[in-house]
Amino acid sequence: MAINYDVILQEFLALEREQRELAFIAAPGPVVAGQRLAPFTLRQWSLLQLVDSPFLSLCASEPDPEITELLPAYFRIRQDLLVQALWLLSEEYHRPSDKRPVGYRQARFIRQCAEAIRPDLKEVIASVIRYITSAFADAPPSSPRDSSESVNPLAAAEAYIVHRLAAGYHWSESAILALPLPRVWQYLRLLEQAADPDRHIVQGSDVARGRYTEQYRDHIRRYDYTQSIPQLDPSLVLLN
């Protein structure tokens, strides 16, 4: 079966352009477990890291079907971790509609979430993972996302990002911390290109095309002509 790589690449590029355009539209976030989520910014990232949320590690690597299958059982026991992530990502946490004390708002939030999570736990977990993963989908390979994993980092990964954007655009720290991550990655990529115009900047579509090509080659190496060549959904490739 012949593969039209040009068509595949155009699909990847179209999805990539769409994701980047959507980053600049002030559209409301998704509703998960009855709660509206706020745009995913550096602040949200910092909060999830501070509480060592398991969702960050779940979204940082390729999804493992065996682990995915076990998640509902795990979060049924540790529902507090799921509710905690929803609370830190919610509009209610960042832009409270109720001006009463945070303890009261949090208690009400927990009650509402518990009722909404119970009948559809699996979908709630999947929605949170999709939401966080999509925020990092366009992150350039040279981004400091993993800088905190070095032996002796000079600063948090968020500080590296703030430093780069402040030095390049002279924005305030508060303005940078409020930027949705899909916009941050685009600005970082442009700064990188401006610093070295002749350098090829690897993009998500490049990575997605490479993954598809590798799967196709693996299929050919196995000489398994009894099955059709796998057709990939570009959205799934770019978001993982």
Summary of the structure (lengths in Angstrom):
residues: 240
radius of gyration: 20.0
end to end distance: 26.1
largest distance: 65.2
contacts: 627
relative contact order: 0.15
helix: 66%
strand: 3%
